[in-house]
């Protein structure tokens, strides 16, 4: 009778441990998916800012010629106006560059966190290789 009770206790403990392991695996998989979604959002923002920056740089390079070459509404543009526009564009390019650098750092941080989660998941799944998760 004691032996039967002991066996049932061991079985229930192993089932409980297995259920806890499955719960941890599920939580890690959800966390990995969340990291991937955040990376996707960061990458999309990065691409958008990169395009805005390229556009501003192109505008700077194609800045209005000075002098009598361009006449807008019957008047030549004022030097102050063109200089102000150039400063504003240069400032926007600088801001975009700063934001791009910040997004890159955040993307790398999320990638490192995702890799750590994948390593934990690999530790919980000794028979399974989760390296396919790394390629995503």
N, C-alpha and C positions, 0 to 999 in steps of 0.2 A: 504494500500500500504506500509506504514512504517512497519507494522507488518510482511508482506511478506518479505520485504527487510531484516529485523532483523532476521527472521527465516533462510533465505538463508545465511546470514552472520554467524550465529551460526553453521549451518550445515557445511559450508566450513571451519570454524575454527576447528571443531571437526574432520573433515576428514584430515585436515592438521596436527593436533596433532597426529592423529592415524598413519599417514604416517611417521611422525618423530619418533614415538615410534617404528614402524616396522623397520625403518632404524637403530635405536640404537640397537634393538634386533639382527638384521643381523650382525652388526659390532661386537657386543659382541660374537656372535656365532663363527664368523671368528677368533676373538682373542683367544677364548677358544680352537679352533682347532689348532691354531698356537702354543699355550702353550703345548698342548698335543703332537704335533710333536716334539717340542724342548725337552720335557721330554723323548720321545722315543729315540731321538738321544743321549741324555745324558746317558740314561740307557744302550744303546748299547755300547757306549764308556766305560762306567763303567765296563761292563762285559768283554770287550776286555782287558782292563788294569788289571782287576782282574785275568784273565787267564795268562797274561804275568807275573804278579807278582808271581802267584803260581808256574809257570814254573821256574822262577829264584830262588825261595825259594827251590824248589825241587833240582835244580842244586847245590845250596849251600850245602844242606844236603847230596847230593851224590857226593860231591867234590872228586877230584882225591886223592887217598891215597898217602901218602908221602913215601919216602924210595924206596926200591927195589921192591915193590909190583907191580908197573906199569912201563912198559917200552914202550916208544913211539919211533918208528923208530930206535930201537936199543939203545935208551938212556933213562935214567930215567929223569922225568921232574925236572926242576930246582925249588928250593924252591921259588925263586923270581917270577918265572912265575905263579906258583900256588897261591902265595900270591896276586899277581896283579890281577889274574882272580877272586879271592875271593873278593877283594876290589871292583872291577868293578861290580860284581854281587850284592854286598851289596849296592853299590851306586844306581844301577838300581832299586833295591827293594825299597830303600828310596824314589827315585823319583816317582815310581809308587804309593807308598803309599800317597805321597803328592798330586799327581794328583787325586787319588781316593777320598781323602778328599775334594778337591776343587770341583770335580764333584758332590759329595754328597750334598755339600752346595748349589751349583747352582740348583740342582734338587729340593731341598727343597724350594728355593726361587721361582722357577717357579711354584711349587705346590701351594704355598701361593698366588701367583699372579692369578693362575687359579681359586682358591677358591674365591678370591675377585671378579673376573669376573662373576663367577657363582652366587654369591650373588647379584650382580648388575642385572644380567639377571632375577633372581627370583623376584627382585623388579619391573622389567618392565612387568613381566608376573604374575600378582597376582593370576590369576585363575589356572595357571599351575605350577606344581612342577617340577623343573629341577634337582631334586636330582639324577636322572639317570645319569646326566652328571658327577656327583661326582665319580661314580663308575668306570668311564673310566680311 
